[in-house]
Amino acid sequence: MNASTNGHSANTGNIESYKSTLKAYKSLIEDRDIVWLVVTSDAITSNFPGSVTGNVRTEIQALTTTDGTSVVLIGKDGTIKDKSNTLDLESLFGLIDTMPMRINEMQSKR
């Protein structure tokens, strides 16, 4: 499985590619309880059922635009676990699968 967007960053206009990739891996994303957001200057697209507004929207936009980062993994504990300029789901899934909460989830499913 290679869910990378071929090394392109959101800054090179691959927003639609990101959305398509995220939708294609929907079941693997749901299995890992991932909430994703695709942030542009005028909109936030997400699989989150609610709306992203106010301070949360401002903080997310600042986080992804101040240093050119386009992909940020935030853990369930609220801390940043990884930052990247590209969307590489294989790498993110691998990282998530090594986290203690995920290991416990996988063991309890057996």
Secondary structure, DSSP 8 states (H G I E B T S, - for coil): ---B-TT--GGGT-HHHHHHHHHHTHHHHHHTT---EEE-SS-EEES-SS---HHHHHHHHHHHHSSS--EEEE-TTSSEEEEESS-BHHHHHHHHTTSHHHHHHHHHT-
